[in-house]
């Protein structure tokens, strides 16, 4: 096992070092082979001493939003790149290290995690591993690419409006938006505290569940084996789909019915009609964080991100408070509507991922399209699991959606799906 681990680490380091500099910078904001090798040797010493580590041998990339002791948390931005290094690990990182995982580089992201497409003008934008020139998804872009390329087994990201599930979809991975609060977010740089949720992506659902359990310091147990009762949303998630996504989603429904699961329509029009609340709340909370840096961001920042932050300047305090109150009502209504169901099944994205060039030419419309379905889950204060989709050419175009606190049931239902 030790020899295999050393070989795995050495091979992954060699693959990164063989990349062209522009490609490496588009994926990693920091990659230090000496540090990684030293930490690998420390893990080997713990293993040789007889320590039991559930994640020994697991390579995990870290989104540049998580604190790592001795590393700068820059949030994909030049604004924060000269901040002092973190004095300690984020809670999720510390728990993974204790379980034997090796942190394998810090990964690129949309600046401040404020985009669903993954563009970054400072470091460059990596392509999806499934289609050259296609967006990697955001904001946890670099992390998804490390897993998709097989450099790492898993990646740490965050999900404010879809930033774990969109890159999972764009790179053929499993990605979860856990129930907010399940994983302690101490040491994770904030964008919008009402929505921010740390979590992992992985190529394997069992590893994904194990990562969540370690990061949350709790077991996700659900003994049900189905058949499951699944909601098929109407008036949200399924409206306005591209023909390709509509066909893939119809195929998934047919497969689930053929396997004996019950699918019932559920009117969630109230949720779809309230999607504008996210824009108000996220912008207002991001503006509160970056208000003193707006002038600096005019020259040092991504203008697309700055524009989204400055939307808050068009809002009154009353509008923001009304949006927060309305969101709480929406979340309660969603929780009640989902009570008779084990989960809902929905498309992860309303259309297939566009190219980087298309997004650069029409950012606002395509960013909104990428975020539309995933952000409905954040609005409803739910949880969701993005899954690779049969017949989709590797894309992860379907997600299971649950009400708050049903993360374990999503993993159980995913076994029926796959």
Order of alpha helices (4+ residues) and beta strands (2+ residues): alpha-alpha-beta-alpha-beta-alpha-beta-alpha-beta-alpha-beta-beta-alpha-beta-alpha-beta-alpha-alpha-alpha-alpha-alpha-beta-alpha-alpha-beta-beta-alpha
